[in-house]
Amino acid sequence: MQGRIFALLGFLGLALLKNVAFAQLNNRVFEDSLVIAPENAQKLYLQVHNLNFVKNNEYFNDIIPGYTLFGYQLKPRLVYFPAKNVRIDAGLYVLQDFGNDYFTTVAPVFSVKFKKDSTSLTLGTLQGNLAHRLIEPLYDFDRVMTNRLENGLQLIHHKPGWYLDLWVDWQTAMRRGVQEEIFGGVHTYIAPLRTHSIQVKVPVQFTILHQGGQEAFIAKPILNTMNLATGLQVHFNFGKHAFVQQLRLENYVLASQAAEVTIGQPDFDNGRAFYGNFTLATRWGDLMGSIWLGDRFNSAQGGGLYRSTGVTNKTYTERHRDILLVRYLRNVRISPDVTFSFRLEPSYDFNHQKVEVAAGLYLHYTPRFFLLKTGTGSD
């Protein structure tokens, strides 16, 4: 089986003209960006972010069992721009999973964002989750439905040719018997070639999940789970009026390390993986083919299909995870504030010779209402 997999890998490598690139799904419709525009200075808005979702994961393996996500999210908030380069958000986030008589999550939303030229700093609720644009083996797409909010500190720098997103998400505060959990990372890339017809980017993504604390009353080891991905991304553009609007040739290599620190005895677990992708972006949606070759790879918050240890049964392991994925993604804009999304994602497990399917429907409602202008200054 391994010989067959690597033969397929060799064919894919030739098809990609030996380019090694970075891949990610087009999740921009799910992002909640904290945009700052000078013309909004001293204006107050009511902004609503509503996501209605149903996703069924028909998985039949011991790494990640099948499950269904069905519910809605609602995030109304007031957005005020006291100056042309400052944004303040204050509101509420609600998650309702159908089948429960109570809200799964009710949490406040508050952030202050300051922008100077091409650099911004955010304190509070971050422009996070899928907006980090991490690849799925490093960050699970389903977290946009289960763990949407991130709170902490974020630095973003965005100029033509260079992008940087650096953040710390403080997920769990330490208290008696409970470890602190901190998730942080960096996504950066340089773009050495940018023309109308072709773009080339060299990305680096790194994440770390720290679970620990220095208090003696926590009878658990300190655990740091680290992941690294790098490669080269090549996009060919054919124009908005063409049926095939873009061709993306994308591969990348990954590494993982879990460091468990106990008194006098550190333990390290290393993994690696290859992820190859070929995508056609058409007027009827995106069609993406991917090959995943994992060797003891693990990610604390990445997609479960890519792991070598069980998500729920952590004692179950598979050293090699060899998977072929075919994905169809379609976004339909119904109105300026309403978008419908459909995803169909069958996969084939070479080791177990088994087909599994994930499918999802999503409805996004994202209006913004102007309320008032507070002054006449030109700050």
Buried (B, 14 or more C-beta within 10 A) or exposed (E): EEEEBBEBBEEBBEEBEEBBBBBBBBBEBBBBEBEBEEEBBBBBBBBBBBBBBBBBBEBEBBBBBEBEBBBBBBBBBBBBBBBBBBBBBBBEBBBBBEEEEEBEBEBEBBBBBBBEEEEBEBBBBBBBBBBBBBBBBBBBBBBBBEBBBBBBBBBBBEEEEEBBBBBBBBBEEBEEEEBBBBBBBBBBBEBEEEEEEEBBBBBBBBBBBBBBBEEEEBEEBBBBBBBBBBBBBBBEBBEEEEEBBBBBBBBBBBBBBBBBBEEEEEEEBEBBBBBBBBBBBBEEBBBBBBBBBBBBBBBBBBBBBBBBBBBEEEEEBBEBBBBBBEBBBBBEEEEEEBBBBBBBBBBBBBBBEEEBEBBBBBBBBBBEEEEEEEEEEEE
